Amino acid sequence: MKNLCIKYSYAITLIILSCSLALFLSFRDHSTNDNQYLKITVSDGDSLWKISNKYAEQHSLSPSEFVGWVQKHNKNISDEIYPGEKIVIPVSVVSKKTSATTSELASAPEE
């Protein structure tokens, strides 16, 4: 057994280092996830399509994909939304233009 460990010591070391690196990179990838969620309050005259266009620079979805995502990840959301309602939307980067009074970062919605 001792001879076997000595004979394959480089291979064993390489396997351990590879596994360690893979584990490190998987944790690093999850911690730097660019997808974030923004919780906004619906204003008078807003629709999901208008909100999609308003935040178009902050997400990479088409307007129809955006509307579908919002409907899927927010409870009780249909085609109509109402002023004062709070919804979670997907964004890539939170813009400095976004007012702190009307929006806040939200935790990941349930799927």
C-alpha positions in Angstrom: 0.0 0.0 0.0 2.9 2.4 0.9 4.5 1.7 -2.5 1.2 2.3 -4.3 0.8 5.7 -2.6 4.4 6.7 -3.4 4.0 5.5 -7.0 0.8 7.5 -7.6 1.6 10.5 -5.3 1.6 13.0 -8.2 -1.7 11.7 -9.5 -3.3 11.8 -6.1 -2.0 15.4 -5.5 -3.3 16.4 -8.9 -6.7 15.0 -8.2 -6.9 16.7 -4.8 -5.8 20.0 -6.3 -8.3 19.7 -9.1 -11.2 18.9 -6.8 -10.2 21.8 -4.5 -10.1 24.2 -7.4 -13.4 23.0 -8.8 -15.0 23.5 -5.4 -13.5 26.9 -5.0 -14.7 28.0 -8.4 -18.2 26.7 -7.9 -18.6 28.8 -4.7 -17.0 31.8 -6.3 -19.4 31.5 -9.3 -22.5 31.5 -7.1 -21.3 34.4 -5.0 -20.7 36.7 -8.0 -24.0 36.0 -9.6 -24.9 39.1 -11.7 -28.6 38.4 -11.5 -30.3 40.5 -8.8 -33.8 41.3 -8.1 -35.3 44.7 -7.5 -38.5 45.3 -5.6 -40.4 48.2 -7.0 -43.7 50.0 -6.2 -46.1 50.3 -9.1 -47.0 53.9 -10.0 -50.2 55.3 -11.6 -50.2 54.4 -15.3 -47.6 51.7 -15.0 -48.0 48.4 -16.9 -45.6 45.4 -17.0 -44.7 46.4 -20.5 -43.8 50.0 -19.5 -41.8 48.7 -16.5 -40.0 46.4 -18.9 -39.1 49.3 -21.1 -38.2 51.5 -18.2 -35.7 48.9 -16.8 -34.6 47.7 -20.3 -31.0 48.7 -19.7 -30.9 46.7 -16.5 -32.1 43.3 -17.8 -31.4 41.3 -20.8 -34.9 40.0 -21.5 -37.2 40.8 -24.3 -40.4 42.7 -23.1 -42.5 39.5 -23.4 -39.9 37.4 -21.5 -39.8 40.1 -18.8 -43.5 40.2 -18.4 -43.6 36.4 -18.3 -40.8 36.3 -15.6 -42.6 38.9 -13.5 -45.9 37.0 -13.7 -44.2 33.7 -12.8 -42.2 35.1 -9.8 -44.8 37.4 -8.2 -47.9 36.0 -6.6 -51.3 37.3 -7.8 -49.9 39.2 -10.8 -51.8 39.0 -14.0 -51.8 41.3 -17.0 -53.0 44.1 -14.8 -51.1 45.7 -12.0 -52.3 48.4 -9.6 -50.7 51.5 -8.1 -49.0 50.8 -4.8 -48.5 47.2 -5.6 -45.0 45.9 -4.9 -43.4 43.6 -7.4 -40.0 41.9 -7.9 -38.3 42.4 -11.2 -35.0 40.9 -12.6 -32.1 43.3 -13.1 -28.4 42.7 -13.9 -27.0 45.9 -12.3 -28.8 48.3 -10.1 -28.6 51.7 -11.7 -27.8 54.9 -9.7 -30.9 56.4 -11.5 -33.2 54.2 -9.5 -34.7 56.1 -6.6 -34.2 54.6 -3.2 -37.7 55.6 -2.1 -39.5 53.5 -4.8 -37.3 50.5 -5.0 -35.1 48.2 -2.9 -33.1 45.1 -3.5 -35.2 42.0 -3.0 -34.2 38.5 -2.1 -34.5 35.9 -4.8 -38.1 35.1 -5.5 -39.5 31.6 -5.1 -39.6 29.4 -8.1 
